[in-house]
Amino acid sequence: MDFNFTPDQLALKKMAQDVAAKEITPYALEMDHKGEIKPDLIKKLDEAGLINLVVPEEYDGPGLDALSIALIYEELGKACAGVATTIAANALASYPVILMGNEEQKKHFFEVINSGKLAAFALTEPGAGSDAGAVATTANKDGDHYLLNGTKCFITNGGMADIYVIFANTRKSAGIRGLTAFMVDRNTPGFSVGKEEDKMGIRASNTCELILDNVRVPETNRLGREGEGFKIAMKTLDAARPLVGAVSVGIAQAAFETAVKYSKERVQFGKPIASFQLVQAMIADMAMSIESARLLVYRACWLKDAGLPFAKEAAMAKCYASDAAMQVTTNAVQILGGYGYIKEYPAEKYMRDAKIMQIYEGTNQIQRLVIANQILY
Ligand SMILES: Cc1cc2nc3c(=O)[nH]c(=O)nc-3n(C[C@H](O)[C@H](O)[C@H](O)COP(=O)(O)OP(=O)(O)OC[C@H]3O[C@@H](n4cnc5c(N)ncnc54)[C@H](O)[C@@H]3O)c2cc1C
């Protein structure tokens, strides 16, 4: 067993750290308060090569291994989970194309995102969250096209993307057996962006409703066969979950460092609060949670990179790391006392950002079902 990273992985981590320190961290609170990403940031992060990390080399991307991506996402999550989520949504939309796209589809999709444009993955609907089989958006055949009708909600990058992977049902009442994935360009007639959500956390990221009103999508934009959408969505989420874990570790690490620094500076009863054993216990627990979460994330990535089964470990990494982030950020607020609760300081943002990690890309209840299913059946 080797706990060392390769020189390339260390260089990527350092590069992400440097870019984040210069371009993201100084603006994180401002973006959170405004509820939007800084207008020029996507371009800067794209120029730094930090956006399309999963794009294969044959399509002019870096084709990075999962572990390298996790190291980068941890740094991005540490700087601002809203920005990390924006970038991660591009990866989420890329996986279905990597998994099932044909040559033409890959060429088109990666050309769009390699030109600095954003992508979005649209599965969730008002009536279909954890239960993807309840997707009510329909895709009815019309010659060599499909007509897509329905509404998607809570879509990250929904209002900012130029290309979307949208899941719709090609067989009425067939549930998950009818789910089918399509690549949809933003300028397709009938496609529009609905309301933008005002969120508790990850406020730099954009979350929107998508409205599909007779959106005419060519058959050539269908990813895989009709009915393969559920498999594509699940495989995509398997690949993406360790990365939600990595962002969670980054949030937790940032909150931890804030709390440790503060505990050494804040004096009460004539001593730094770090000298009180009840504060020390919180710090020790936070450190243990972060370290175990990080190891689960790295191991899930390692399994994926080795071509071994990793679905159970991916769910464990996402679930454990996001629970850890919630616990660590809550303790960080506690250590900062009243200042932890005030928006001028970063601790409360970490706590708000951590919460979504337990909800999106499959809630942590669903992760526990995935883990138990893998163990039992
Ligand atoms: C900020 C944000 C960004 C998002 N980005 C995207 C995106 O880019 N693309 C996309 O497609 N979706 C996205 N989502 C949607 C997200 O993945 C869903 O919100 C999530 O899967 C949960 O679905 P739901 O909200 O409908 O909750 P529900 O499924 O209604 O769940 C409600 C509660 O019931 C529990 N529950 C449900 N079923 C079970 C069960 N069988 N056993 C035990 N407990 C259960 C859940 O764990 C949860 O606690 C985003 C959501 C948010 C808030």
PDBQT file of the ligand as one rigid body, heavy atoms in Angstrom, charges set to zero:
ROOT
HETATM    1  C1  LIG A 401     -28.829  23.006  -4.994  1.00  0.00    +0.000 C 
HETATM    2  C2  LIG A 401     -29.285  21.782  -5.709  1.00  0.00    +0.000 A 
HETATM    3  C3  LIG A 401     -28.649  21.392  -6.882  1.00  0.00    +0.000 A 
HETATM    4  C4  LIG A 401     -29.091  20.274  -7.578  1.00  0.00    +0.000 A 
HETATM    5  N1  LIG A 401     -28.518  19.949  -8.786  1.00  0.00    +0.000 NA
HETATM    6  C5  LIG A 401     -29.089  18.973  -9.557  1.00  0.00    +0.000 A 
HETATM    7  C6  LIG A 401     -28.646  18.746 -10.896  1.00  0.00    +0.000 A 
HETATM    8  O1  LIG A 401     -27.708  19.395 -11.392  1.00  0.00    +0.000 OA
HETATM    9  N2  LIG A 401     -29.292  17.808 -11.632  1.00  0.00    +0.000 N 
HETATM   10  C7  LIG A 401     -30.329  17.063 -11.140  1.00  0.00    +0.000 A 
HETATM   11  O2  LIG A 401     -30.876  16.242 -11.868  1.00  0.00    +0.000 OA
HETATM   12  N3  LIG A 401     -30.752  17.248  -9.863  1.00  0.00    +0.000 NA
HETATM   13  C8  LIG A 401     -30.173  18.193  -9.066  1.00  0.00    +0.000 A 
HETATM   14  N4  LIG A 401     -30.622  18.410  -7.782  1.00  0.00    +0.000 N 
HETATM   15  C9  LIG A 401     -31.688  17.576  -7.248  1.00  0.00    +0.000 C 
HETATM   16  C10 LIG A 401     -31.249  16.632  -6.139  1.00  0.00    +0.000 C 
HETATM   17  O3  LIG A 401     -30.449  15.604  -6.655  1.00  0.00    +0.000 OA
HETATM   18  C11 LIG A 401     -32.519  16.134  -5.438  1.00  0.00    +0.000 C 
HETATM   19  O4  LIG A 401     -33.022  17.232  -4.694  1.00  0.00    +0.000 OA
HETATM   20  C12 LIG A 401     -32.263  14.948  -4.558  1.00  0.00    +0.000 C 
HETATM   21  O5  LIG A 401     -31.971  13.819  -5.333  1.00  0.00    +0.000 OA
HETATM   22  C13 LIG A 401     -33.462  14.636  -3.657  1.00  0.00    +0.000 C 
HETATM   23  O6  LIG A 401     -34.683  14.659  -4.351  1.00  0.00    +0.000 OA
HETATM   24  P1  LIG A 401     -35.908  15.501  -3.756  1.00  0.00    +0.000 P 
HETATM   25  O7  LIG A 401     -35.409  16.840  -3.469  1.00  0.00    +0.000 OA
HETATM   26  O8  LIG A 401     -37.053  15.350  -4.671  1.00  0.00    +0.000 OA
HETATM   27  O9  LIG A 401     -36.235  14.797  -2.377  1.00  0.00    +0.000 OA
HETATM   28  P2  LIG A 401     -37.145  13.500  -2.151  1.00  0.00    +0.000 P 
HETATM   29  O10 LIG A 401     -36.724  12.398  -3.049  1.00  0.00    +0.000 OA
HETATM   30  O11 LIG A 401     -38.572  13.901  -2.161  1.00  0.00    +0.000 OA
HETATM   31  O12 LIG A 401     -36.726  13.120  -0.670  1.00  0.00    +0.000 OA
HETATM   32  C14 LIG A 401     -37.241  13.786   0.476  1.00  0.00    +0.000 C 
HETATM   33  C15 LIG A 401     -36.726  13.038   1.717  1.00  0.00    +0.000 C 
HETATM   34  O13 LIG A 401     -37.224  11.680   1.684  1.00  0.00    +0.000 OA
HETATM   35  C16 LIG A 401     -36.129  10.774   1.760  1.00  0.00    +0.000 C 
HETATM   36  N5  LIG A 401     -36.418   9.583   0.937  1.00  0.00    +0.000 N 
HETATM   37  C17 LIG A 401     -36.908   9.538  -0.336  1.00  0.00    +0.000 A 
HETATM   38  N6  LIG A 401     -36.996   8.277  -0.758  1.00  0.00    +0.000 NA
HETATM   39  C18 LIG A 401     -36.560   7.494   0.268  1.00  0.00    +0.000 A 
HETATM   40  C19 LIG A 401     -36.404   6.087   0.444  1.00  0.00    +0.000 A 
HETATM   41  N7  LIG A 401     -36.712   5.205  -0.513  1.00  0.00    +0.000 N 
HETATM   42  N8  LIG A 401     -35.925   5.650   1.631  1.00  0.00    +0.000 NA
HETATM   43  C20 LIG A 401     -35.604   6.525   2.615  1.00  0.00    +0.000 A 
HETATM   44  N9  LIG A 401     -35.719   7.865   2.505  1.00  0.00    +0.000 NA
HETATM   45  C21 LIG A 401     -36.181   8.341   1.340  1.00  0.00    +0.000 A 
HETATM   46  C22 LIG A 401     -34.928  11.535   1.197  1.00  0.00    +0.000 C 
HETATM   47  O14 LIG A 401     -33.710  10.995   1.635  1.00  0.00    +0.000 OA
HETATM   48  C23 LIG A 401     -35.193  12.931   1.752  1.00  0.00    +0.000 C 
HETATM   49  O15 LIG A 401     -34.746  12.996   3.074  1.00  0.00    +0.000 OA
HETATM   50  C24 LIG A 401     -30.171  19.495  -7.053  1.00  0.00    +0.000 A 
HETATM   51  C25 LIG A 401     -30.786  19.878  -5.861  1.00  0.00    +0.000 A 
HETATM   52  C26 LIG A 401     -30.372  21.007  -5.208  1.00  0.00    +0.000 A 
HETATM   53  C27 LIG A 401     -31.109  21.423  -3.963  1.00  0.00    +0.000 C 
ENDROOT
TORSDOF 0
